[in-house]
């Protein structure tokens, strides 16, 4: 089955997602990123977490087993990509536009306590698109996932990806 954007849908079960989110392979990618970026991983398997990851995987063009294999085979690159992405202010700028009169209170800045388990799955999916698939397909995926300003986001991810390819770190 395909979406209107031409993305192949791969049915993914809740059980497969839970197994992925609790896998050693995912932890081997996420823990080093969290350690190097100095944040906690919130390992709550709430339905919002599992549903979000299930939706990402279903339209990624990769099965759960392919994602696990990708994390194993590209671990060092995924860690470097994740660290660079999270450290890049331009790439992670999620500037929100608010209607006049509904702007956020500047004194009420939010603080990130950590990232939910599964962020490494997204990075594996993004990395796979950037490494192996056409840019138009990646933009269609981001649009399908309702990423705000998906074209700009795709360009920023491609830039960060390019930076990791030019000078990968020896750490991992």
N, C-alpha and C positions, 0 to 999 in steps of 0.2 A: 504494500500500500504506500502511496505517496501523498504528501501534503500539497496544497495548491502551489507552493514555492518549488516543488519538485524534490522535496526531502523524503528519503526513504524512512518509513517508520518501522522500527524493530520492536515488537511487543516485549516488554520487560515486566517481570512479576515483582511484587512487593518483596517476596522472599529473596529474590536475586539481588535487589537493591540493599536489603539489610545485610546480606552476606558480603556485598561489596563494601558497605560502610564500616563493617567490623573486620575487614580483612587486614592481614599483615602487610600485604602489598600496598594498600592505600596508606596505612600508617607509616610505611617506609618512605613515602613521598611527603605526606603532610607534616609529620613530626619535625624533620629537619628544616622545613620552611618556617614553621612556627617558632622553632628555636632560634633560627637566624634572624627572624623578624621580630622576635620577642613578643609573642602573643600566645594566648591559650587557645586550645581547640575545645570547643564545646561539643562534647560527644553525646548529646541528647538525640535520641532517635525519634523525635516527635514526628507526627504525621506530616507536618509542614516540611520537615527536612527530607524525609523519605519520598514524599510526593514530588518535591522539587527535583531531586536527583533522578527519580524515575522518569520524569518528563524530559529532563536533559538527555538522559541516556537513550530514551525511545526515539528521539529525533536526531541523534548524533551520527547515525549511520554505522555505529559500532555496537556490538553486543557486549554484555557484561564481561564475558570471557575475553573478548578482544581488548577491552579497556584494561583489564587486569594484566594481560600480556604486554600491552603498550606501557603500562606503568613499570613493569619489571624490566623491559628492554630499553626504556628511555629514562630511567629513574634520575640519573644525574642531570640530564637536560631539563626534566620537569622541575626539579628542585631549583635549578638556576633560573629557569623561566619564571617560576612562582615568586622567588625572592626578588628578582628584578622587577616583575610586574607590580608587586606590592610596594616596592620602594620607589616607584616612578609616579610622581604626583600628577603628571599629565595623563598617564594611562588610567589612573585610579580616580580621577576627578569625576565625581558623580553629581556634578552641579545640577541642582533642581531649579526649575523655573516655577515661581509662585505668582499667582495673580496679585495685582496691586492691592495692598491692604492685608494680604495673607502671608507676608514674608515671615520667615522664621525669626524668632527672637535671637539676636546675636549673643546675648548672655547665656542662652540655653543651649550651648554647644553640646553635642552628644559625644560620648566616649565609647569607643569600641573595646569591649572586654575580651573579645576573641572572635574566632571564625567558627562557624558550624562545621562539623565533620562533613566531608564530601566536597570541600572546596578543591581538593586535589583531583577529583573526578572532572570538574570543569576544566582545570588546567590541562589535564590529559586530553580532553576533547578538543580544546582550543589548539593545543600543540599539534595534535593529529591533523586538524584542518589546515593549519599553517604549514605543516611539513609535507602533506601528501595530497591535498585537495585544492580545487580551484577557488580563488578568492570569492567569486560570485556565489559559490555553494556555502562558503563560510558566512557571508553577509546574509544569505537566505536563512541559515540556521539562527543567527543572532536576531534577525527580524522575527522569526517564528517564536523565539524565546522572549520577545517583547523587550529587548534591551534598548533603553533610550539612546537615541542618536547612534544606532547600530553601525552605520557606515564609518563614523568618526572612531567609534570604539574598535572596529575591525582594523582600521589604519594604525591606531595606537598599539594594539596587540601585535600587529605585524612588525612595527618598529621595535618593540621590546624583544620580540622573537628574533629579529635580525641582529639586535645587539648581543643576544646570547649566543648566536651562531658565530659572530665575529670574534668574541673574546670570552669563551666559556671559562668559568672559574674551576680551579683544581679541587675546590671543596665540594663535598657532598655527603 
